[in-house]
Amino acid sequence: MAPPLPDDVTADLLDPEARRDLRGLPKDLADIVARHLVAVGELVDDDPEQALAHARFARHRASRVAIVREASGLAAYHAGEWAEALSELRASRRMGGDGHLPVMADAERALGRPERAIELSRSPEARDLDTEDAVELLIVVSGARRDLGENDAAVVGLQVPELDAARDDPWVPRLFYAYAEALQAAGRTDDAVRAFLEAARTDVEGETDAEERAIMLGVGDDADAAGPSENGDTPSGLAGSSG
């Protein structure tokens, strides 16, 4: 049975590119599937379970359309259905759609398979990711390294040019936050505090608890005055506010 749709959820609200992917369906069916895909997009952040219900219905009606499998995979991921997310995103990849490699890697990690997350980062598709997705994949892989107890490798893997507090890209706070977690796991507490504080400073939307994490490590704002790491390998982005 189809989950209910509000009257204001119309097919023309779907992204035009996604609508083009539905052109192989009969028009009435394409409109129905489009409306449910719109509902997925509107609900996925606030009500992931209901979003997944809409995605599953769309998949039931149009399982051979890549954008439907992609939406289903992302909805399953947000709902914590890791195995389903992987299955759907793999299907999307096979059909020529977006497999969302960072999401797939994170689902593998959530399933307790960090080695597979790392393997995905070595796939041919990983070389073609745009900067934002490449950074997200780096973050996931760093977490997978920590899962395996490879804490130094988790740190080194995030020492990239994008780890720069002077950048205003939306993923910068998340990258510094992940770097701080890796440093903490490696026992480099002072460096971790500095990284958490950089994450907090660049997190203008307040999406992370980076400042609280810094305080919990017992140093707080005084860490801004701390000198460079004795290890000598801290990226310049942690040495000062300019990155």
N, C-alpha and C positions, 0 to 999 in steps of 0.2 A: 504493500500500500504506500502511496506517495505521501510524504510528509506535507503538511499544509503550507501553502505559500500565501503571503500577504498580497493583496490586490495591487499594491504599488511596486511589486517585483515583476518587472516586465523584461521581455527578451532583449529589447533594444538597450538595456543597461549593461549588457555583456560587452566586454572589450571587442572591438571590431575584428581584430585578428583572431580571437577565439571564435567569433561567430562564423568567420570564413571556414574554420575547421569543421563546422557543423553542416556545411553546404551539401555534403553527400547524403544527408538524412532527408526524409520527407519533411516538407515545411512545417507541418503541425508538430511532428516529433521534434524537429530542430528547435522550435519555439519552447516546447515543454522542457527539453534538456537545458536550453539556455537559461530559462528562469531558475531552474534548480542550481545551475552553476553560479548565477548571480547570488542566490541565497547562500551558497557555500562561502563566497567571498565576503558577504556581509556578516556572517555569523562566526567565521572561523576563529577570530580572536576572543570573542566574548562568550560564545556557546559552541565549543568545538564538537561536542557530542551531537548537537542538532545539525551542525554543518556537515558532519560525517553522514548523518541520515540522508541529507539531500544529495551528497556525493554518491552514496551507494545507490540511491534511486536512479540518478543520472547514469551511473555505470551499468545498471541493470537494463536500461533502455538503449544505451549507445556504447557498448563495451569495446567496439572496434575503433573508437575515435580517440586519438592520442591526448587531446586536451581534456577529455573526460577522465582518462586514467591518471593524468597529471594532477587534476583537481582532487580526485579521489585519494591519491597518494599523499598530497599535502594535508588534506583534511584528516586522514588517518594519523599522520604524524602529529598534528596538533592535538589530537584526541588521545595520544599515547598508545596507539595501536601500531607498534613498530613493525611487526611482521607484515601486516597488511600494507603499511606505507611502502615497505620495500617491494612487495609484490606489484603494487600499482605503479610505482615509479620505474621499476624494471620494464613493465609492459609499455609505459610511455616511451622509454628509450628505444625499445624494439620497434615501435611504430614511427620512430623518427621525431618524437617530441622531446621535451626537456625532462631529463631524469633528476634534476636538482641534486647534483653530486654531493654537496655538503650535507643536505638533508639525509640522503641515503647513508652517508658515512656516519652521521650522528645516530641514525636508527640502528646501524650495525653495532655501534658502541653501546647503545641502550640495551641491546639484546645480549650484551656480554661478549661481543666479538670484536675487540679493538684491533686485532690483526687484520680483519677484513676492512675496517675503516681505513687503515693505513694502505692496504692494497688498492682501494679505490682512489686514493690520492696519487697513485702511480699510473693510473689508467690514461690512455690517450686523451680522453675527454678533459682530464684535469689540466692538461697543457693549454686548452683553449678557453678556459674560464675567464670571465672578465675580472677586474680587480676585486670587486666586492665579493663575488663568489669564491675567488681564490683565497681571500683573507678568511672568509668563513670556514673554508676547508682547512686552512692552516690551524685555526682555532680548534676544530674538531680533532684533527690529528694530534695536536699537542695534548689534548685531553686523553686521547687513546694511548699516547706514550706514557702519560701518568698512570693510566690503568695498568700498564705493563710494568710499572716500577722504573721506567726509563726517564727519570726526572730531569737529568741534565739534557737529554735529547729533547725533552718537552720545552725546555728553556731556549735552546739553540734554534729550534724550529720556528720560533716566533721573533727571532732577531733579524727582522727584515726591514727594508727601507720604509715600508708602510707604518712601522712602529714609530710614529713621529707625532708628537703632541701639537706641532704647528699646523698640522692638516686639519681641515674641518669636515672630513668625510664622516658619514654617520656611523661607520663601523669602528672608528678610532677608539672610543671608550671601551667597546667590547674586546678589541685587540689588547689594549693595555690591561684590562681586567683579567683576560686569559693569561697574559704574560705574568701578572702578579701572582696568579694561582700557581703557575709553573714554578716561579721563583720560591714561593712559600713551600711547595712540595720538595724542592731541592735544598731546603734548609737555609735559604738566603733571605732571612726575615727583613733586614733593613732595606734591601733592594725591592722586596715584595711590597713593603709599605710605600716606598716612593712610586712604584708602578700603580698601586691602588689609588694614590693621591692624584696621579696623572689621569687615571681613568675618571676619577670624580671631577677633576677640573674641566675635562673635555666633555663630560656628560651633561650638556646643558638641558636635556630633557628629563634628567633625573631618573633614567631607566635602570640604573644599577644601584647596588648598595655598597659601592666602592669605598665611600668615605667611612661608613660603618665598619667595613672589613679592615681598613687601615687602623682605626681606633681599637678594634678588637685585638689587633696584633700588639697593642701595648705601647705604641709610639705616638700615634695621633698626628696632629698638625706639625709637631716639632720635627717630623721627618723631612720637611721641606728644607731644613737647614743642614741636613746630613750631607756629608761629602760623598764623593764617588765610591763605588764598591771597591773593596780591597782586592777583589778578584780581577778588576781591571777590564772586564769584558761586558760591562753594562752598556747598552746602546746609548748614544748621545741624547736620545729622547728622554732619558731618565735623569740626566745630569742637570737639567734646568727646564724652565717653562718653554723655551723656544724650540726644544727638540733637537 
